[in-house]
Amino acid sequence: MNKIKFNGEGVILQEEIEAFGQRRTEELSIEYSEHGDFEIELDTGGFVSLESLVDVDFGDDGNIESLTLEFEELPSVQTAIRQNSESGGELPPVPDVDVSEIDVGGRRSFYERMRNSPDSQPGEIRQLIHEHQELDREEFDRLVDEELGYASDGGGTSMSLVVLENITEEIERHGRGDDQRIVWTG
């Protein structure tokens, strides 16, 4: 996340991503009535000046039109946002899929492990993504390594994501590499 903008309608989260060699800005708009459903984590690595953090836009009448928190120019800043666990609700059951239609054996076995054992690697990765609702790839990799104890670049993690995206269709992945975002779609 590069910017958080506050205007009359709500909060707009902006992130610059690169996909297929082109940079673009993705936005998530949150109405003020829903802002309690989200949590934000900011790590600036120390103190930052308010002048470098907050950009104030004034209208023609001299009143504040919008406030923007900008993170791009800050040294070593890390940001993350997620829906509150209460917002995502309880983890739904694994969608029922006809395993005879899963043509790749590895995908079939990972799906069956996820369905039959919530504490398996694919089950724990599914729970992690549901809990956070949306993760950038760096945060996902960190949580998989530190909290779950799996290699984020391992085949099991990759196969779990493939099953969640292509078999149960509970997640979407946007972007590539370090710019990738993983979104729970249920």
KOLROTOR-753552 format. One record per atom (N, C-alpha, C): atom name; y, x, z; residue in one letter. Coordinates in steps of 0.05 Angstrom, whole numbers, plus 5000, padded with zeros to 4 digits. Last residue first. Example, Ala and Ser with C-alpha at 12.3 -4.5 7.8 and 13.67 -1.06 7.14 Angstrom:
KOLROTOR-753552
MITI   a     y     x     z  r
MITI   N  4955  5257  5142  S
MITI  CA  4979  5273  5143  S
MITI   C  5001  5258  5157  S
MITI   N  4886  5264  5156  A
MITI  CA  4910  5246  5156  A
MITI   C  4934  5264  5156  A
***
This chain:
KOLROTOR-753552
MITI   a     y     x     z  r
MITI   N  4674  4724  4977  G
MITI  CA  4656  4705  4988  G
MITI   C  4640  4692  4967  G
MITI   N  4707  4765  4965  T
MITI  CA  4713  4740  4952  T
MITI   C  4695  4717  4962  T
MITI   N  4735  4823  4988  W
MITI  CA  4715  4803  4994  W
MITI   C  4724  4777  4981  W
MITI   N  4750  4879  4949  V
MITI  CA  4760  4853  4960  V
MITI   C  4737  4834  4964  V
MITI   N  4770  4944  4944  I
MITI  CA  4746  4927  4947  I
MITI   C  4755  4902  4961  I
MITI   N  4804  4985  4898  R
MITI  CA  4806  4966  4920  R
MITI   C  4781  4949  4920  R
MITI   N  4814  5052  4875  Q
MITI  CA  4798  5028  4876  Q
MITI   C  4803  5011  4901  Q
MITI   N  4837  5101  4871  D
MITI  CA  4855  5077  4870  D
MITI   C  4840  5051  4872  D
MITI   N  4796  5138  4869  D
MITI  CA  4812  5136  4894  D
MITI   C  4830  5111  4895  D
MITI   N  4760  5101  4821  G
MITI  CA  4763  5125  4837  G
MITI   C  4778  5120  4863  G
MITI   N  4795  5044  4795  R
MITI  CA  4774  5064  4795  R
MITI   C  4780  5086  4813  R
MITI   N  4806  4972  4799  G
MITI  CA  4814  5000  4796  G
MITI   C  4790  5018  4797  G
MITI   N  4772  4929  4843  H
MITI  CA  4794  4932  4825  H
MITI   C  4802  4961  4823  H
MITI   N  4715  4892  4854  R
MITI  CA  4727  4918  4856  R
MITI   C  4748  4921  4834  R
MITI   N  4696  4837  4895  E
MITI  CA  4707  4847  4869  E
MITI   C  4717  4875  4874  E
MITI   N  4639  4806  4926  I
MITI  CA  4662  4824  4925  I
MITI   C  4671  4828  4897  I
MITI   N  4597  4772  4917  E
MITI  CA  4614  4767  4941  E
MITI   C  4638  4785  4942  E
MITI   N  4554  4769  4881  E
MITI  CA  4581  4763  4872  E
MITI   C  4600  4756  4895  E
MITI   N  4502  4783  4887  T
MITI  CA  4511  4761  4904  T
MITI   C  4539  4752  4896  T
MITI   N  4503  4819  4841  I
MITI  CA  4480  4802  4847  I
MITI   C  4490  4778  4864  I
MITI   N  4551  4849  4835  N
MITI  CA  4537  4837  4812  N
MITI   C  4515  4818  4817  N
MITI   N  4572  4862  4886  E
MITI  CA  4589  4855  4864  E
MITI   C  4574  4840  4842  E
MITI   N  4529  4873  4919  L
MITI  CA  4549  4855  4929  L
MITI   C  4567  4845  4906  L
MITI   N  4503  4911  4887  V
MITI  CA  4489  4886  4894  V
MITI   C  4510  4865  4903  V
MITI   N  4541  4952  4886  V
MITI  CA  4532  4940  4861  V
MITI   C  4520  4913  4866  V
MITI   N  4543  4966  4940  L
MITI  CA  4567  4955  4927  L
MITI   C  4559  4941  4901  L
MITI   N  4492  4986  4947  S
MITI  CA  4500  4963  4963  S
MITI   C  4524  4950  4950  S
MITI   N  4493  5030  4913  M
MITI  CA  4476  5008  4906  M
MITI   C  4483  4983  4922  M
MITI   N  4530  5063  4942  S
MITI  CA  4536  5054  4914  S
MITI   C  4519  5029  4907  S
MITI   N  4500  5071  4988  T
MITI  CA  4526  5058  4990  T
MITI   C  4534  5047  4962  T
MITI   N  4455  5098  4968  G
MITI  CA  4452  5072  4982  G
MITI   C  4478  5057  4984  G
MITI   N  4475  5145  4945  G
MITI  CA  4464  5124  4928  G
MITI   C  4462  5097  4941  G
MITI   N  4537  5168  4976  G
MITI  CA  4508  5167  4972  G
MITI   C  4500  5143  4955  G
MITI   N  4588  5172  4992  D
MITI  CA  4583  5179  4964  D
MITI   C  4553  5179  4958  D
MITI   N  4586  5161  5046  S
MITI  CA  4601  5143  5029  S
MITI   C  4596  5148  4999  S
MITI   N  4529  5162  5084  A
MITI  CA  4545  5178  5065  A
MITI   C  4559  5159  5046  A
MITI   N  4536  5126  5146  Y
MITI  CA  4524  5130  5120  Y
MITI   C  4541  5148  5103  Y
MITI   N  4558  5109  5194  G
MITI  CA  4542  5133  5194  G
MITI   C  4527  5138  5168  G
MITI   N  4594  5069  5206  L
MITI  CA  4567  5061  5199  L
MITI   C  4548  5085  5198  L
MITI   N  4641  5097  5220  E
MITI  CA  4632  5074  5236  E
MITI   C  4603  5067  5231  E
MITI   N  4647  5142  5184  E
MITI  CA  4651  5144  5213  E
MITI   C  4639  5121  5229  E
MITI   N  4630  5125  5131  D
MITI  CA  4622  5150  5143  D
MITI   C  4623  5149  5173  D
MITI   N  4654  5074  5125  V
MITI  CA  4625  5077  5120  V
MITI   C  4615  5103  5134  V
MITI   N  4707  5088  5136  L
MITI  CA  4693  5070  5154  L
MITI   C  4663  5072  5150  L
MITI   N  4718  5122  5091  R
MITI  CA  4722  5131  5119  R
MITI   C  4706  5114  5138  R
MITI   N  4710  5087  5048  D
MITI  CA  4694  5111  5051  D
MITI   C  4695  5122  5080  D
MITI   N  4751  5049  5059  F
MITI  CA  4723  5041  5057  F
MITI   C  4705  5065  5063  F
MITI   N  4797  5082  5053  E
MITI  CA  4791  5069  5079  E
MITI   C  4761  5061  5080  E
MITI   N  4792  5095  4998  E
MITI  CA  4793  5116  5018  E
MITI   C  4786  5105  5046  E
MITI   N  4793  5045  4972  R
MITI  CA  4769  5061  4972  R
MITI   C  4769  5083  4993  R
MITI   N  4821  4993  5012  D
MITI  CA  4823  5012  4991  D
MITI   C  4799  5031  4993  D
MITI   N  4796  4927  5026  L
MITI  CA  4797  4956  5033  L
MITI   C  4804  4972  5009  L
MITI   N  4793  4863  5053  E
MITI  CA  4803  4880  5031  E
MITI   C  4806  4908  5041  E
MITI   N  4760  4843  5095  Q
MITI  CA  4769  4826  5073  Q
MITI   C  4779  4842  5049  Q
MITI   N  4737  4863  5141  H
MITI  CA  4763  4874  5133  H
MITI   C  4776  4858  5110  H
MITI   N  4689  4834  5144  E
MITI  CA  4706  4837  5168  E
MITI   C  4735  4845  5160  E
MITI   N  4666  4842  5094  H
MITI  CA  4674  4815  5102  H
MITI   C  4694  4817  5125  H
MITI   N  4656  4898  5097  I
MITI  CA  4675  4887  5077  I
MITI   C  4684  4860  5084  I
MITI   N  4618  4898  5139  L
MITI  CA  4643  4914  5140  L
MITI   C  4664  4903  5121  L
MITI   N  4576  4866  5119  Q
MITI  CA  4591  4858  5143  Q
MITI   C  4618  4872  5145  Q
MITI   N  4559  4899  5076  R
MITI  CA  4569  4872  5071  R
MITI   C  4586  4862  5095  R
MITI   N  4542  4943  5106  I
MITI  CA  4564  4946  5087  I
MITI   C  4576  4919  5080  I
MITI   N  4499  4920  5133  E
MITI  CA  4521  4930  5148  E
MITI   C  4546  4934  5130  E
MITI   N  4465  4907  5089  G
MITI  CA  4475  4886  5107  G
MITI   C  4499  4895  5123  G
MITI   N  4453  4957  5067  P
MITI  CA  4469  4937  5051  P
MITI   C  4480  4915  5068  P
MITI   N  4427  4980  5114  Q
MITI  CA  4451  4991  5102  Q
MITI   C  4466  4971  5085  Q
MITI   N  4408  4927  5162  S
MITI  CA  4402  4948  5141  S
MITI   C  4428  4958  5130  S
MITI   N  4418  4886  5195  D
MITI  CA  4425  4912  5205  D
MITI   C  4416  4934  5186  D
MITI   N  4400  4839  5169  P
MITI  CA  4429  4844  5171  P
MITI   C  4437  4872  5181  P
MITI   N  4348  4832  5129  S
MITI  CA  4355  4849  5152  S
MITI   C  4385  4855  5153  S
MITI   N  4342  4799  5085  N
MITI  CA  4322  4798  5106  N
MITI   C  4330  4813  5132  N
MITI   N  4386  4810  5051  R
MITI  CA  4379  4782  5058  R
MITI   C  4362  4781  5083  R
MITI   N  4383  4866  5046  M
MITI  CA  4407  4853  5056  M
MITI   C  4401  4825  5066  M
MITI   N  4332  4871  5023  R
MITI  CA  4338  4884  5049  R
MITI   C  4362  4871  5062  R
MITI   N  4340  4844  4975  E
MITI  CA  4321  4834  4994  E
MITI   C  4325  4845  5022  E
MITI   N  4378  4878  4951  Y
MITI  CA  4385  4850  4956  Y
MITI   C  4366  4839  4978  Y
MITI   N  4348  4925  4947  F
MITI  CA  4372  4925  4964  F
MITI   C  4380  4896  4970  F
MITI   N  4308  4908  4910  S
MITI  CA  4301  4916  4938  S
MITI   C  4325  4916  4956  S
MITI   N  4340  4895  4865  R
MITI  CA  4323  4875  4877  R
MITI   C  4316  4882  4906  R
MITI   N  4361  4945  4853  R
MITI  CA  4379  4923  4860  R
MITI   C  4364  4901  4875  R
MITI   N  4315  4972  4839  G
MITI  CA  4331  4981  4861  G
MITI   C  4350  4959  4871  G
MITI   N  4297  4943  4792  G
MITI  CA  4282  4944  4817  G
MITI   C  4298  4952  4841  G
MITI   N  4334  4901  4753  V
MITI  CA  4332  4928  4762  V
MITI   C  4319  4928  4790  V
MITI   N  4336  4845  4744  D
MITI  CA  4319  4862  4726  D
MITI   C  4317  4891  4735  D
MITI   N  4331  4788  4776  I
MITI  CA  4343  4815  4780  I
MITI   C  4326  4835  4766  I
MITI   N  4302  4743  4771  E
MITI  CA  4322  4747  4751  E
MITI   C  4337  4774  4754  E
MITI   N  4270  4741  4814  S
MITI  CA  4256  4746  4789  S
MITI   C  4276  4751  4767  S
MITI   N  4302  4726  4856  V
MITI  CA  4297  4754  4852  V
MITI   C  4283  4761  4826  V
MITI   N  4353  4682  4856  D
MITI  CA  4326  4684  4845  D
MITI   C  4319  4713  4839  D
MITI   N  4390  4682  4915  V
MITI  CA  4389  4690  4887  V
MITI   C  4359  4692  4880  V
MITI   N  4432  4656  4962  D
MITI  CA  4405  4655  4953  D
MITI   C  4405  4661  4923  D
MITI   N  4479  4696  4998  P
MITI  CA  4473  4676  4977  P
MITI   C  4444  4678  4967  P
MITI   N  4473  4706  5066  V
MITI  CA  4471  4719  5040  V
MITI   C  4464  4697  5020  V
MITI   N  4517  4664  5106  P
MITI  CA  4490  4674  5099  P
MITI   C  4491  4687  5071  P
MITI   N  4582  4690  5125  P
MITI  CA  4564  4670  5115  P
MITI   C  4537  4681  5109  P
MITI   N  4610  4711  5185  L
MITI  CA  4597  4721  5160  L
MITI   C  4578  4700  5150  L
MITI   N  4664  4671  5207  E
MITI  CA  4637  4682  5211  E
MITI   C  4626  4691  5184  E
MITI   N  4731  4689  5188  G
MITI  CA  4710  4671  5199  G
MITI   C  4684  4686  5202  G
MITI   N  4775  4713  5170  G
MITI  CA  4753  4713  5153  G
MITI   C  4730  4696  5162  G
MITI   N  4807  4704  5216  S
MITI  CA  4814  4692  5191  S
MITI   C  4791  4691  5171  S
MITI   N  4785  4735  5255  E
MITI  CA  4784  4707  5259  E
MITI   C  4790  4692  5233  E
MITI   N  4799  4785  5236  S
MITI  CA  4771  4778  5236  S
MITI   C  4768  4747  5239  S
MITI   N  4856  4784  5195  N
MITI  CA  4845  4784  5221  N
MITI   C  4816  4775  5219  N
MITI   N  4856  4821  5135  Q
MITI  CA  4858  4795  5148  Q
MITI   C  4845  4798  5175  Q
MITI   N  4891  4884  5132  R
MITI  CA  4867  4868  5130  R
MITI   C  4872  4840  5142  R
MITI   N  4918  4944  5107  I
MITI  CA  4922  4917  5116  I
MITI   C  4895  4902  5114  I
MITI   N  4944  5010  5116  A
MITI  CA  4922  4992  5110  A
MITI   C  4928  4965  5120  A
MITI   N  4970  5074  5103  T
MITI  CA  4974  5046  5109  T
MITI   C  4949  5031  5102  T
MITI   N  4995  5137  5120  Q
MITI  CA  4972  5122  5112  Q
MITI   C  4976  5093  5121  Q
MITI   N  5036  5192  5102  V
MITI  CA  5034  5165  5113  V
MITI   C  5008  5152  5102  V
MITI   N  5054  5246  5092  S
MITI  CA  5027  5240  5103  S
MITI   C  5025  5212  5115  S
MITI   N  5123  5232  5089  P
MITI  CA  5101  5252  5089  P
MITI   C  5077  5242  5104  P
MITI   N  5148  5180  5047  L
MITI  CA  5143  5190  5074  L
MITI   C  5120  5211  5073  L
MITI   N  5154  5155  4999  E
MITI  CA  5169  5181  5003  E
MITI   C  5163  5193  5030  E
MITI   N  5124  5107  5002  E
MITI  CA  5119  5127  4981  E
MITI   C  5131  5155  4988  E
MITI   N  5137  5066  5035  F
MITI  CA  5120  5087  5046  F
MITI   C  5116  5110  5027  F
MITI   N  5186  5021  5055  E
MITI  CA  5176  5038  5034  E
MITI   C  5161  5062  5045  E
MITI   N  5199  4956  5069  L
MITI  CA  5189  4980  5082  L
MITI   C  5176  4996  5059  L
MITI   N  5256  4918  5054  T
MITI  CA  5231  4930  5043  T
MITI   C  5224  4955  5060  T
MITI   N  5288  4856  5058  L
MITI  CA  5282  4882  5071  L
MITI   C  5256  4892  5060  L
MITI   N  5337  4816  5024  S
MITI  CA  5310  4824  5030  S
MITI   C  5310  4851  5044  S
MITI   N  5389  4799  5034  E
MITI  CA  5373  4784  5015  E
MITI   C  5343  4791  5020  E
MITI   N  5439  4793  5081  I
MITI  CA  5414  4807  5074  I
MITI   C  5397  4789  5057  I
MITI   N  5504  4778  5055  N
MITI  CA  5481  4773  5073  N
MITI   C  5457  4788  5063  N
MITI   N  5542  4785  5017  G
MITI  CA  5542  4804  5039  G
MITI   C  5519  4799  5058  G
MITI   N  5541  4754  4972  D
MITI  CA  5556  4743  4994  D
MITI   C  5556  4762  5019  D
MITI   N  5506  4781  4939  D
MITI  CA  5534  4781  4932  D
MITI   C  5552  4771  4955  D
MITI   N  5458  4811  4986  G
MITI  CA  5466  4793  4964  G
MITI   C  5496  4795  4959  G
MITI   N  5427  4874  4999  F
MITI  CA  5447  4854  5006  F
MITI   C  5453  4837  4981  F
MITI   N  5369  4903  5020  D
MITI  CA  5383  4892  4997  D
MITI   C  5401  4870  5006  D
MITI   N  5348  4961  5053  V
MITI  CA  5360  4934  5057  V
MITI   C  5375  4927  5031  V
MITI   N  5291  4996  5068  D
MITI  CA  5311  4992  5047  D
MITI   C  5322  4964  5050  D
MITI   N  5265  5040  5115  V
MITI  CA  5274  5013  5110  V
MITI   C  5296  5013  5089  V
MITI   N  5251  5095  5116  L
MITI  CA  5231  5075  5118  L
MITI   C  5240  5048  5108  L
MITI   N  5295  5127  5117  S
MITI  CA  5275  5132  5096  S
MITI   C  5254  5111  5095  S
MITI   N  5322  5104  5160  E
MITI  CA  5335  5105  5134  E
MITI   C  5315  5109  5112  E
MITI   N  5290  5116  5203  L
MITI  CA  5291  5088  5194  L
MITI   C  5304  5087  5166  L
MITI   N  5250  5174  5198  S
MITI  CA  5276  5162  5201  S
MITI   C  5275  5133  5190  S
MITI   N  5190  5182  5236  V
MITI  CA  5204  5180  5210  V
MITI   C  5231  5167  5215  V
MITI   N  5143  5218  5276  F
MITI  CA  5167  5203  5273  F
MITI   C  5178  5204  5245  F
MITI   N  5074  5219  5255  G
MITI  CA  5096  5227  5271  G
MITI   C  5120  5209  5267  G
MITI   N  5038  5198  5219  G
MITI  CA  5034  5225  5228  G
MITI   C  5056  5236  5245  G
MITI   N  5041  5146  5207  T
MITI  CA  5060  5163  5194  T
MITI   C  5057  5192  5201  T
MITI   N  5002  5094  5197  D
MITI  CA  5000  5121  5210  D
MITI   C  5018  5139  5195  D
MITI   N  4991  5027  5207  L
MITI  CA  5009  5047  5196  L
MITI   C  5005  5073  5212  L
MITI   N  4958  4969  5193  E
MITI  CA  4956  4994  5206  E
MITI   C  4974  5014  5192  E
MITI   N  4963  4899  5203  I
MITI  CA  4970  4922  5188  I
MITI   C  4967  4947  5205  I
MITI   N  4932  4836  5194  E
MITI  CA  4938  4858  5211  E
MITI   C  4945  4882  5193  E
MITI   N  4941  4765  5184  F
MITI  CA  4937  4792  5175  F
MITI   C  4945  4812  5196  F
MITI   N  4954  4715  5201  D
MITI  CA  4927  4718  5193  D
MITI   C  4921  4747  5184  D
MITI   N  5008  4710  5209  G
MITI  CA  4992  4716  5232  G
MITI   C  4962  4720  5226  G
MITI   N  5028  4693  5160  H
MITI  CA  5029  4722  5166  H
MITI   C  5013  4729  5191  H
MITI   N  5030  4641  5143  E
MITI  CA  5004  4654  5143  E
MITI   C  5004  4683  5153  E
MITI   N  5083  4627  5142  S
MITI  CA  5065  4610  5158  S
MITI   C  5037  4622  5161  S
MITI   N  5104  4662  5105  Y
MITI  CA  5109  4668  5133  Y
MITI   C  5091  4651  5151  Y
MITI   N  5056  4678  5054  E
MITI  CA  5077  4661  5065  E
MITI   C  5080  4667  5095  E
MITI   N  5045  4734  5019  I
MITI  CA  5036  4721  5042  I
MITI   C  5059  4704  5053  I
MITI   N  5023  4763  4959  S
MITI  CA  5044  4748  4973  S
MITI   C  5032  4733  4996  S
MITI   N  5009  4824  4934  L
MITI  CA  4996  4803  4949  L
MITI   C  5019  4789  4964  L
MITI   N  5009  4860  4872  E
MITI  CA  5023  4847  4895  E
MITI   C  5005  4826  4908  E
MITI   N  5008  4921  4838  E
MITI  CA  4993  4897  4846  E
MITI   C  5007  4887  4871  E
MITI   N  5035  4956  4785  T
MITI  CA  5040  4947  4812  T
MITI   C  5024  4921  4817  T
MITI   N  5005  5010  4747  R
MITI  CA  5016  4983  4750  R
MITI   C  5019  4976  4779  R
MITI   N  4992  5061  4701  R
MITI  CA  5001  5053  4728  R
MITI   C  5012  5025  4727  R
MITI   N  4935  5076  4661  Q
MITI  CA  4962  5064  4663  Q
MITI   C  4967  5056  4692  Q
MITI   N  4883  5095  4659  G
MITI  CA  4905  5113  4651  G
MITI   C  4933  5101  4652  G
MITI   N  4852  5054  4680  F
MITI  CA  4850  5060  4652  F
MITI   C  4874  5076  4642  F
MITI   N  4897  5046  4731  A
MITI  CA  4873  5036  4720  A
MITI   C  4873  5041  4690  A
MITI   N  4929  5060  4790  E
MITI  CA  4925  5070  4763  E
MITI   C  4898  5060  4754  E
MITI   N  4976  5024  4830  I
MITI  CA  4949  5033  4824  I
MITI   C  4948  5043  4795  I
MITI   N  5019  5011  4882  E
MITI  CA  5018  5023  4856  E
MITI   C  4989  5033  4852  E
MITI   N  5027  4952  4917  E
MITI  CA  5013  4977  4915  E
MITI   C  5012  4986  4886  E
MITI   N  5060  4909  4963  Q
MITI  CA  5059  4921  4937  Q
MITI   C  5044  4947  4938  Q
MITI   N  5065  4847  4994  L
MITI  CA  5053  4874  4996  L
MITI   C  5050  4885  4968  L
MITI   N  5113  4806  5018  I
MITI  CA  5100  4815  4993  I
MITI   C  5091  4843  4997  I
MITI   N  5123  4751  5058  V
MITI  CA  5119  4779  5058  V
MITI   C  5104  4786  5031  V
MITI   N  5170  4698  5043  G
MITI  CA  5148  4710  5059  G
MITI   C  5147  4740  5056  G
MITI   N  5217  4675  5024  E
MITI  CA  5192  4660  5022  E
MITI   C  5169  4671  5039  E
MITI   N  5259  4711  5031  G
MITI  CA  5261  4684  5041  G
MITI   C  5235  4668  5042  G
MITI   N  5224  4773  5044  N
MITI  CA  5245  4757  5032  N
MITI   C  5245  4729  5043  N
MITI   N  5202  4837  5052  F
MITI  CA  5206  4812  5067  F
MITI   C  5229  4798  5053  F
MITI   N  5153  4881  5028  K
MITI  CA  5179  4869  5024  K
MITI   C  5180  4842  5038  K
MITI   N  5124  4942  5033  I
MITI  CA  5122  4915  5044  I
MITI   C  5150  4903  5042  I
MITI   N  5092  4990  4990  K
MITI  CA  5116  4976  5000  K
MITI   C  5108  4950  5013  K
MITI   N  5043  5013  4981  N
MITI  CA  5066  5030  4979  N
MITI   C  5091  5017  4991  N
MITI   N  4977  5017  5000  M
MITI  CA  5000  5000  5000  M
MITI   C  5025  5018  5000  M
***
